[in-house]
């Protein structure tokens, strides 16, 4: 038996519950964005307290926390775009 080629594409009708799964993933994205906002706020508070109390370690951790929380929000917000982009690019591979 010789297989000449495989042509499988993603579809929305192959399994039941796809709509529910999309709803759950959307809720996870919302949860992640809310957590990122909380991370920015908490880290900014730590940064401010560290700066005003003369504690460079706490101030540095606060700065790092702000950057990490903003990077997480960037990735969460762009997750759908990034996945669709790489899916389209993968379709061009031969």
MODELLER restraints for C-alpha pairs under 7 A, 6 or more apart:
rsr = mdl.restraints
at = mdl.atoms
rsr.add(forms.Gaussian(group=physical.xy_distance, feature=features.Distance(at['CA:12:A'], at['CA:18:A']), mean=6.57, stdev=0.5))
rsr.add(forms.Gaussian(group=physical.xy_distance, feature=features.Distance(at['CA:29:A'], at['CA:76:A']), mean=6.30, stdev=0.5))
rsr.add(forms.Gaussian(group=physical.xy_distance, feature=features.Distance(at['CA:32:A'], at['CA:76:A']), mean=6.93, stdev=0.5))
rsr.add(forms.Gaussian(group=physical.xy_distance, feature=features.Distance(at['CA:33:A'], at['CA:73:A']), mean=5.70, stdev=0.5))
rsr.add(forms.Gaussian(group=physical.xy_distance, feature=features.Distance(at['CA:33:A'], at['CA:76:A']), mean=6.86, stdev=0.5))
rsr.add(forms.Gaussian(group=physical.xy_distance, feature=features.Distance(at['CA:36:A'], at['CA:69:A']), mean=4.99, stdev=0.5))
rsr.add(forms.Gaussian(group=physical.xy_distance, feature=features.Distance(at['CA:36:A'], at['CA:70:A']), mean=6.78, stdev=0.5))
rsr.add(forms.Gaussian(group=physical.xy_distance, feature=features.Distance(at['CA:36:A'], at['CA:72:A']), mean=6.54, stdev=0.5))
rsr.add(forms.Gaussian(group=physical.xy_distance, feature=features.Distance(at['CA:36:A'], at['CA:73:A']), mean=5.71, stdev=0.5))
rsr.add(forms.Gaussian(group=physical.xy_distance, feature=features.Distance(at['CA:39:A'], at['CA:65:A']), mean=6.91, stdev=0.5))
rsr.add(forms.Gaussian(group=physical.xy_distance, feature=features.Distance(at['CA:39:A'], at['CA:66:A']), mean=6.88, stdev=0.5))
rsr.add(forms.Gaussian(group=physical.xy_distance, feature=features.Distance(at['CA:39:A'], at['CA:69:A']), mean=5.51, stdev=0.5))
rsr.add(forms.Gaussian(group=physical.xy_distance, feature=features.Distance(at['CA:40:A'], at['CA:65:A']), mean=6.87, stdev=0.5))
rsr.add(forms.Gaussian(group=physical.xy_distance, feature=features.Distance(at['CA:40:A'], at['CA:66:A']), mean=4.83, stdev=0.5))
rsr.add(forms.Gaussian(group=physical.xy_distance, feature=features.Distance(at['CA:40:A'], at['CA:69:A']), mean=5.60, stdev=0.5))
rsr.add(forms.Gaussian(group=physical.xy_distance, feature=features.Distance(at['CA:40:A'], at['CA:70:A']), mean=6.95, stdev=0.5))
rsr.add(forms.Gaussian(group=physical.xy_distance, feature=features.Distance(at['CA:43:A'], at['CA:62:A']), mean=4.45, stdev=0.5))
rsr.add(forms.Gaussian(group=physical.xy_distance, feature=features.Distance(at['CA:43:A'], at['CA:63:A']), mean=6.83, stdev=0.5))
rsr.add(forms.Gaussian(group=physical.xy_distance, feature=features.Distance(at['CA:43:A'], at['CA:65:A']), mean=5.13, stdev=0.5))
rsr.add(forms.Gaussian(group=physical.xy_distance, feature=features.Distance(at['CA:43:A'], at['CA:66:A']), mean=5.38, stdev=0.5))
rsr.add(forms.Gaussian(group=physical.xy_distance, feature=features.Distance(at['CA:44:A'], at['CA:62:A']), mean=5.89, stdev=0.5))
rsr.add(forms.Gaussian(group=physical.xy_distance, feature=features.Distance(at['CA:44:A'], at['CA:66:A']), mean=6.33, stdev=0.5))
rsr.add(forms.Gaussian(group=physical.xy_distance, feature=features.Distance(at['CA:46:A'], at['CA:58:A']), mean=6.42, stdev=0.5))
rsr.add(forms.Gaussian(group=physical.xy_distance, feature=features.Distance(at['CA:46:A'], at['CA:59:A']), mean=6.42, stdev=0.5))
rsr.add(forms.Gaussian(group=physical.xy_distance, feature=features.Distance(at['CA:46:A'], at['CA:62:A']), mean=5.04, stdev=0.5))
rsr.add(forms.Gaussian(group=physical.xy_distance, feature=features.Distance(at['CA:47:A'], at['CA:58:A']), mean=6.44, stdev=0.5))
rsr.add(forms.Gaussian(group=physical.xy_distance, feature=features.Distance(at['CA:47:A'], at['CA:59:A']), mean=4.18, stdev=0.5))
rsr.add(forms.Gaussian(group=physical.xy_distance, feature=features.Distance(at['CA:47:A'], at['CA:60:A']), mean=6.89, stdev=0.5))
rsr.add(forms.Gaussian(group=physical.xy_distance, feature=features.Distance(at['CA:47:A'], at['CA:62:A']), mean=4.13, stdev=0.5))
rsr.add(forms.Gaussian(group=physical.xy_distance, feature=features.Distance(at['CA:47:A'], at['CA:63:A']), mean=5.94, stdev=0.5))
rsr.add(forms.Gaussian(group=physical.xy_distance, feature=features.Distance(at['CA:48:A'], at['CA:59:A']), mean=6.83, stdev=0.5))
rsr.add(forms.Gaussian(group=physical.xy_distance, feature=features.Distance(at['CA:50:A'], at['CA:56:A']), mean=6.14, stdev=0.5))
rsr.add(forms.Gaussian(group=physical.xy_distance, feature=features.Distance(at['CA:50:A'], at['CA:58:A']), mean=4.82, stdev=0.5))
rsr.add(forms.Gaussian(group=physical.xy_distance, feature=features.Distance(at['CA:50:A'], at['CA:59:A']), mean=4.24, stdev=0.5))
rsr.add(forms.Gaussian(group=physical.xy_distance, feature=features.Distance(at['CA:51:A'], at['CA:59:A']), mean=5.42, stdev=0.5))
